[in-house]
Amino acid sequence: SRSKGKVKDKAQHAVILDKQTSEKLYKDVQSFRLVTVATLVDRMKINGSLARRCIKDLEEKGLIRPVVQHSKMQIYS
């Protein structure tokens, strides 16, 4: 039998973007030196797929621009 280790609490990240989070995102994103899916997940407490959608949205609005565009990793500033 497997020993049960501590069960880590799953991070409660938002799956949908509410008005408050999106306003915070638009305001704060200008101060981020680096914008990646991971930084948005970490700072905005949203999940990865939502972070990717946000990044696409921010890029279309011209708030961020791509620095490195790789199949796995998009880095913006």
DSSP file (Angstrom, degrees, kcal/mol; ACC not computed):
  #  RESIDUE AA STRUCTURE BP1 BP2  ACC     N-H-->O    O-->H-N    N-H-->O    O-->H-N    TCO  KAPPA ALPHA  PHI   PSI    X-CA   Y-CA   Z-CA
    1    1 A S              0   0    0      0, 0.0     2,-0.3     0, 0.0     0, 0.0   0.000 360.0 360.0 360.0 151.9    0.0    0.0    0.0
    2    2 A R        -     0   0    0      1,-0.0     2,-0.4     0, 0.0     0, 0.0  -0.624 360.0-122.4 -85.9 141.6    1.1    3.5   -0.6
    3    3 A S        -     0   0    0     -2,-0.3     2,-0.7     1,-0.0    -1,-0.0  -0.668  26.1-127.5 -80.7 135.8    1.8    5.8    2.2
    4    4 A K        -     0   0    0     -2,-0.4     3,-0.1     3,-0.0    -1,-0.0  -0.736  25.7-163.4 -86.8 117.6   -0.3    8.9    2.1
    5    5 A G        -     0   0    0     -2,-0.7     2,-0.2     1,-0.2    -1,-0.0  -0.173  45.7 -59.1 -81.2-174.4    1.8   12.0    2.3
    6    6 A K        -     0   0    0      1,-0.1     2,-0.8    -2,-0.0    -1,-0.2  -0.487  54.6-127.0 -66.3 135.2    0.4   15.4    3.2
    7    7 A V        -     0   0    0     -2,-0.2     2,-0.2    -3,-0.1    -1,-0.1  -0.770  23.9-134.8 -87.0 116.6   -2.3   16.3    0.7
    8    8 A K        -     0   0    0     -2,-0.8     2,-0.2     1,-0.1     3,-0.0  -0.501  22.5-111.0 -72.9 134.1   -1.3   19.7   -0.6
    9    9 A D        -     0   0    0     -2,-0.2     2,-0.3     1,-0.1    -1,-0.1  -0.454  34.1-118.5 -64.5 131.0   -4.2   22.1   -0.8
   10   10 A K        -     0   0    0     -2,-0.2     2,-0.1     1,-0.1    -1,-0.1  -0.537  32.4-107.4 -73.2 134.1   -5.0   22.8   -4.3
   11   11 A A        -     0   0    0     -2,-0.3     2,-1.5     1,-0.1    -1,-0.1  -0.391  25.9-130.9 -62.7 132.0   -4.6   26.4   -5.1
   12   12 A Q        +     0   0    0     -2,-0.1     2,-0.4    -3,-0.0    -1,-0.1  -0.662  38.7 172.6 -87.8  89.0   -8.0   28.1   -5.6
   13   13 A H        -     0   0    0     -2,-1.5    33,-0.3     1,-0.1    32,-0.1  -0.787  35.8-108.1-100.9 142.1   -7.4   29.9   -8.8
   14   14 A A  B     -a   46   0A   0     31,-2.7    33,-2.0    -2,-0.4    36,-0.2  -0.359  22.0-166.1 -66.7 143.7  -10.2   31.6  -10.7
   15   15 A V  S    S+     0   0    0     31,-0.2     2,-0.4     1,-0.1    -1,-0.1   0.630  75.6  45.7-104.4 -21.0  -11.4   29.9  -13.8
   16   16 A I  S    S-     0   0    0     34,-0.0     2,-0.7    30,-0.0    -1,-0.1  -0.932  86.3-119.4-121.8 151.4  -13.4   32.9  -15.1
   17   17 A L        -     0   0    0     -2,-0.4     2,-0.1    -3,-0.1    29,-0.0  -0.765  29.5-160.8 -90.8 113.2  -12.2   36.5  -15.2
   18   18 A D     >  -     0   0    0     -2,-0.7     4,-2.6     1,-0.1     5,-0.2  -0.447  33.7-101.8 -87.8 171.0  -14.5   38.7  -13.2
   19   19 A K  H  > S+     0   0    0      1,-0.2     4,-2.4     2,-0.2     5,-0.2   0.894 120.5  52.5 -58.6 -42.9  -14.6   42.5  -13.6
   20   20 A Q  H  > S+     0   0    0      1,-0.2     4,-2.2     2,-0.2    -1,-0.2   0.923 111.5  45.3 -61.0 -46.0  -12.5   43.1  -10.6
   21   21 A T  H  > S+     0   0    0      1,-0.2     4,-2.6     2,-0.2    -1,-0.2   0.904 112.6  50.4 -66.6 -41.4   -9.7   40.8  -11.7
   22   22 A S  H  X S+     0   0    0     -4,-2.6     4,-2.5     2,-0.2    -1,-0.2   0.893 110.6  49.4 -67.5 -36.7   -9.7   42.1  -15.3
   23   23 A E  H  X S+     0   0    0     -4,-2.4     4,-2.1    -5,-0.2    -1,-0.2   0.922 112.5  48.0 -64.8 -42.4   -9.5   45.7  -14.1
   24   24 A K  H  X S+     0   0    0     -4,-2.2     4,-3.2    -5,-0.2     5,-0.3   0.901 110.9  52.6 -62.0 -41.1   -6.6   44.8  -11.8
   25   25 A L  H  X S+     0   0    0     -4,-2.6     4,-2.5     1,-0.2    -2,-0.2   0.945 110.2  45.9 -60.7 -50.0   -4.9   43.0  -14.6
   26   26 A Y  H  < S+     0   0    0     -4,-2.5     4,-0.5     1,-0.2    -1,-0.2   0.865 117.6  44.9 -63.3 -35.5   -5.1   45.9  -17.0
   27   27 A K  H  < S+     0   0    0     -4,-2.1     3,-0.5    -5,-0.2     4,-0.3   0.929 120.0  38.2 -73.0 -45.3   -3.9   48.3  -14.3
   28   28 A D  H >X S+     0   0    0     -4,-3.2     3,-1.7     1,-0.2     4,-0.7   0.763  97.2  76.9 -79.3 -25.7   -1.1   46.1  -13.0
   29   29 A V  G >< S+     0   0    0     -4,-2.5     3,-0.7     1,-0.3    -1,-0.2   0.801  87.4  61.6 -63.0 -27.4    0.2   44.6  -16.3
   30   30 A Q  G 34 S+     0   0    0     -4,-0.5    -1,-0.3    -3,-0.5    -2,-0.1   0.803 103.3  50.7 -66.1 -26.7    2.0   47.9  -17.2
   31   31 A S  G <4 S+     0   0    0     -3,-1.7     2,-0.4    -4,-0.3    -1,-0.2   0.607  87.3  99.6 -87.9 -10.2    4.2   47.5  -14.1
   32   32 A F    <<  -     0   0    0     -3,-0.7     3,-0.1    -4,-0.7     7,-0.0  -0.616  56.2-162.5 -76.3 128.9    5.2   43.9  -14.8
   33   33 A R  S    S+     0   0    0     -2,-0.4     2,-0.4     1,-0.2    -1,-0.2   0.801  82.6  32.1 -76.0 -27.2    8.6   43.8  -16.4
   34   34 A L        -     0   0    0     -3,-0.1     2,-0.6     2,-0.0    -1,-0.2  -0.994  67.9-167.6-134.2 129.2    7.8   40.3  -17.6
   35   35 A V  B     +B   76   0B   0     41,-3.0    41,-2.3    -2,-0.4     2,-0.3  -0.949  24.6 144.8-120.5 113.9    4.5   38.8  -18.6
   36   36 A T     >  -     0   0    0     -2,-0.6     4,-2.1    39,-0.2     5,-0.2  -0.869  62.7-100.1-133.5 170.9    4.2   35.1  -19.0
   37   37 A V  H  > S+     0   0    0     37,-0.4     4,-2.5    -2,-0.3     5,-0.2   0.926 123.7  51.6 -55.4 -44.6    1.4   32.6  -18.3
   38   38 A A  H  > S+     0   0    0      1,-0.2     4,-2.5     2,-0.2    -1,-0.2   0.891 107.2  50.4 -64.0 -41.1    3.2   31.7  -15.0
   39   39 A T  H  > S+     0   0    0      1,-0.2     4,-2.8     2,-0.2     5,-0.3   0.896 112.8  47.2 -66.4 -37.2    3.5   35.3  -13.8
   40   40 A L  H  X S+     0   0    0     -4,-2.1     4,-2.8     2,-0.2     6,-0.5   0.915 111.7  50.2 -68.1 -41.5   -0.2   35.9  -14.4
   41   41 A V  H  X S+     0   0    0     -4,-2.5     4,-1.0    -5,-0.2     5,-0.4   0.934 116.1  43.4 -58.9 -45.7   -1.2   32.7  -12.7
   42   42 A D  H  < S+     0   0    0     -4,-2.5    -2,-0.2    -5,-0.2    -1,-0.2   0.930 123.2  33.3 -66.9 -48.3    1.0   33.6   -9.7
   43   43 A R  H  < S+     0   0    0     -4,-2.8    -2,-0.2    -5,-0.2    -3,-0.2   0.823 126.6  36.7 -83.8 -31.3    0.0   37.3   -9.4
   44   44 A M  H  < S-     0   0    0     -4,-2.8   -30,-0.2    -5,-0.3    -3,-0.2   0.536  96.8-130.0 -99.5  -7.1   -3.6   37.2  -10.5
   45   45 A K     <  +     0   0    0     -4,-1.0   -31,-2.7    -5,-0.4     2,-0.3   0.933  62.4 132.7  55.6  48.7   -4.6   33.9   -8.9
   46   46 A I  B     -a   14   0A   0     -6,-0.5    -1,-0.2    -5,-0.4   -31,-0.2  -0.799  59.0 -99.9-119.6 166.6   -6.1   32.6  -12.2
   47   47 A N     >  -     0   0    0    -33,-2.0     4,-2.3    -2,-0.3     5,-0.2  -0.383  35.4-102.7 -87.5 171.0   -5.6   29.3  -13.9
   48   48 A G  H  > S+     0   0    0      1,-0.2     4,-2.3     2,-0.2     5,-0.2   0.871 117.0  49.3 -61.5 -44.0   -3.3   28.7  -16.8
   49   49 A S  H  > S+     0   0    0      1,-0.2     4,-1.8     2,-0.2    -1,-0.2   0.876 113.1  48.8 -67.7 -34.1   -5.8   28.6  -19.7
   50   50 A L  H  > S+     0   0    0      2,-0.2     4,-2.5     1,-0.2    -1,-0.2   0.899 108.6  53.8 -68.0 -39.9   -7.4   31.8  -18.4
   51   51 A A  H  X S+     0   0    0     -4,-2.3     4,-2.5     1,-0.2    -2,-0.2   0.900 107.2  51.6 -60.7 -40.9   -3.9   33.4  -18.2
   52   52 A R  H  X S+     0   0    0     -4,-2.3     4,-2.1     1,-0.2    -1,-0.2   0.907 110.2  48.6 -62.7 -40.7   -3.3   32.4  -21.9
   53   53 A R  H  X S+     0   0    0     -4,-1.8     4,-2.3     1,-0.2    -2,-0.2   0.903 110.7  51.3 -65.3 -39.6   -6.5   34.0  -22.9
   54   54 A C  H  X S+     0   0    0     -4,-2.5     4,-3.2     2,-0.2     5,-0.2   0.913 108.5  51.4 -61.5 -43.6   -5.7   37.2  -20.9
   55   55 A I  H  X S+     0   0    0     -4,-2.5     4,-2.4     2,-0.2    -1,-0.2   0.922 110.2  48.3 -61.6 -44.6   -2.3   37.4  -22.6
   56   56 A K  H  X S+     0   0    0     -4,-2.1     4,-2.2     1,-0.2    -1,-0.2   0.916 113.8  48.0 -59.6 -43.3   -3.9   37.1  -26.1
   57   57 A D  H  X S+     0   0    0     -4,-2.3     4,-1.9     2,-0.2    -2,-0.2   0.916 111.4  48.9 -64.0 -46.1   -6.4   39.8  -25.1
   58   58 A L  H  <>S+     0   0    0     -4,-3.2     5,-2.3     1,-0.2     6,-0.9   0.869 110.8  51.4 -63.2 -37.3   -3.7   42.1  -23.7
   59   59 A E  H ><5S+     0   0    0     -4,-2.4     3,-1.1    -5,-0.2    -1,-0.2   0.920 108.7  50.1 -67.1 -42.7   -1.7   41.7  -26.8
   60   60 A E  H 3<5S+     0   0    0     -4,-2.2    -1,-0.2     1,-0.3    -2,-0.2   0.859 109.9  51.4 -62.7 -34.7   -4.6   42.5  -29.1
   61   61 A K  T 3<5S-     0   0    0     -4,-1.9    -1,-0.3    -5,-0.1    -2,-0.2   0.541 114.6-120.4 -79.3  -5.9   -5.3   45.6  -27.0
   62   62 A G  T < 5S+     0   0    0     -3,-1.1    -3,-0.2    -4,-0.4    -2,-0.1   0.658  78.7 122.9  78.4  14.9   -1.6   46.6  -27.4
   63   63 A L  S   <S+     0   0    0     -5,-2.3     2,-0.3    -6,-0.2    -4,-0.2   0.782  77.5  23.0 -80.6 -26.8   -0.9   46.6  -23.7
   64   64 A I        -     0   0    0     -6,-0.9    -2,-0.2    -9,-0.1    -1,-0.1  -0.945  69.8-151.0-133.7 157.6    1.9   44.1  -24.0
   65   65 A R        -     0   0    0     -2,-0.3    12,-2.0    -3,-0.1     2,-0.1  -0.979  27.9-103.4-130.6 147.7    4.2   43.0  -26.8
   66   66 A P  E     +C   76   0B   0      0, 0.0    10,-0.3     0, 0.0     3,-0.1  -0.396  32.4 173.8 -68.5 139.3    5.8   39.7  -27.5
   67   67 A V  E    S+     0   0B   0      8,-3.6     2,-0.4     1,-0.4     9,-0.2   0.754  77.6  12.6-104.3 -52.1    9.5   39.4  -26.7
   68   68 A V  E     -C   75   0B   0      7,-1.5     7,-2.8     2,-0.1     2,-0.6  -0.996  66.0-167.7-127.2 128.2   10.0   35.7  -27.3
   69   69 A Q  E     +C   74   0B   0     -2,-0.4     2,-0.3     5,-0.2     5,-0.2  -0.922  20.5 160.1-121.5 111.1    7.4   33.6  -29.1
   70   70 A H        -     0   0    0      3,-2.0    -2,-0.1    -2,-0.6     0, 0.0  -0.825  52.2-110.3-124.7 156.1    8.0   29.9  -28.8
   71   71 A S  S    S+     0   0    0     -2,-0.3     3,-0.1     1,-0.2    -1,-0.1   0.882 118.9  28.2 -59.3 -35.4    5.6   27.1  -29.2
   72   72 A K  S    S+     0   0    0      1,-0.2     2,-0.5    -3,-0.0    -1,-0.2   0.770 125.2  40.1 -94.0 -28.3    5.7   26.3  -25.5
   73   73 A M        -     0   0    0    -37,-0.0    -3,-2.0     2,-0.0     2,-0.6  -0.970  55.0-169.1-134.5 122.3    6.5   29.7  -24.0
   74   74 A Q  E     - C   0  69B   0     -2,-0.5     2,-0.5    -5,-0.2   -37,-0.4  -0.950  11.8-169.2-109.1 126.3    5.3   33.1  -24.8
   75   75 A I  E     + C   0  68B   0     -7,-2.8    -8,-3.6    -2,-0.6    -7,-1.5  -0.955   9.7 175.5-117.1 130.2    7.2   35.9  -23.1
   76   76 A Y  E      BC  35  66B   0    -41,-2.3   -41,-3.0    -2,-0.5   -12,-0.0  -0.831 360.0 360.0-126.6 162.9    5.9   39.5  -23.2
   77   77 A S              0   0    0    -12,-2.0    -1,-0.1    -2,-0.3   -41,-0.1   0.311 360.0 360.0-140.1 360.0    6.8   42.8  -21.7
